[in-house]
């Protein structure tokens, strides 16, 4: 049981963490911290948080766990503001989509207290946001990746892992570098590609005609281009080296496929498409089985 | 009322056309033609067709309308087989995803009877196939694009349009060339990009690790990579010139975006992402409003 949890940012990610912990009876008091008084008031009204925090020292006093769930661009500033008031026994974690940059920011801001910071990334998201988007079961059956530091104690890592398990999540561990390479490939690159396609179409002179005939395939392919431009700008920049490497590999793949198409090489095109279809089918069967909760 | 409709291919597209026409009371007899005796027997058993056609002359005798809904690679061969038995008063249409190549095939096969061929493309599809996938309302509220020939009579075009309207579809008209440019951009290119991404990931040495962390964004982005490799090979080749042009434009877009990322130009990246998000939101609101049937 955690006595006091402080959450920076009480939208979809932070608010759902609070709701799930409360639902599991895993926390006594949740203190919300954030820049928008309206969001804080709404989170309080919805029962997501028990207290709207103001003064940093008071908010952190006696806290067992601090979750950073504000936009990642604020991570460094929040860590710097926390640092002077961070006492032994308080563990800080985050929910950022990139980890190498967060670790660097944490080392810079927390200095000799960095052992108290256990980086994390819940793999759950939607296009909705704000306290009203927060739900009890956002993390149910979903993965949370922790990327612990060499300085972290096993007990502190377990405190963070235990909180996420109480939310129904399945815990995984990667190094920050592994994490960033993996998510560059399976998340950050697809977002960049979807944004690029919609922008490409929107800038054509006959964009209105094109959009008129876009159908369900287009809808699903571009769903992630409905995500927050600011958030994905920050993620793209934060994971720049890994994302550039994945983008280069993909552009090389497109160059090859273009050559097959220009040469009318149906067998080579079909080989690429068939390998993709097969791999996706295997993935879909494995993942959907793993993430579908057992019937009650 | 159509007295006799002949359908080549009684899977999702052809079978749903038959079901919808029957449901609307718009046809007396549906004759199914196809290479798989098992599929034909199943379509008969399900009541999708009334007769399994065998002899081409007999099947076409007295037919008002013929729909080609077999894989597009068979279009030329089917048209050539139809040609000698095609009598005045019978109109032929198709459901292919590309139109310039179909028009060329129709001109080659039907010669002086080409005026009887009205090309079409219903914008409806799923990953399912076969007679069991056929449903009454596949076309309800969906677009059907006709790309008439200069030789078509207004009355023949209206017969095809009327059949699709009886299925609940909304009729649009484009030239074959316009059609192929539009669908290269909003359908064929996204399919190629999704296949390319999954193949790219599947070929990496750490593919298993990557797939393990792929989540809902990846699932939606790559859903169309679950489509038939043969069908999309054929579509890619059939629409080669327009698809190459769209692919080149997209690769130029990626090259620009890569330069922004390499230069850490957050403002330029955000401009692309924000334009895409805005355009997609507008599209989503307009399309989803248009395609959602009014409450009954």
Interface residues (C-beta under 8 A of the other chain):
Chain A: X123 X124 X125 X142 X143 X145 X172 X178 X182 X183 X185 X186 X187 X189 X190 X191 X192 X193 X194 X195 X196 X197 X198 X199 X200 X201 X202 X203 X204 X207 X209 X210 X211 X213 X214 X215 X216 X217 X218 X219 X220 X221 X222 X223 X224 X225 X226 X227 X228 X229 X230 X232 X233 X234 X236 X237 X240 X243 X244 X247 X248 X249 X250 X251 X253 X254 X255 X257 X258 X261 X262 X264 X266 X269 X270 X272 X273 X274 X275 X276 X277 X278 X279 X280 X281 X282 X283 X284 X286 X287
Chain B: X123 X124 X125 X142 X143 X145 X172 X178 X182 X183 X185 X186 X187 X189 X190 X191 X192 X193 X194 X195 X196 X197 X198 X199 X200 X201 X202 X203 X204 X207 X209 X210 X211 X213 X214 X215 X216 X217 X218 X219 X220 X221 X222 X223 X224 X225 X226 X227 X228 X229 X230 X232 X233 X234 X236 X237 X240 X243 X244 X247 X248 X249 X250 X251 X253 X254 X255 X257 X258 X261 X262 X264 X266 X269 X270 X272 X273 X274 X275 X276 X277 X278 X279 X280 X281 X282 X283 X284 X286 X287
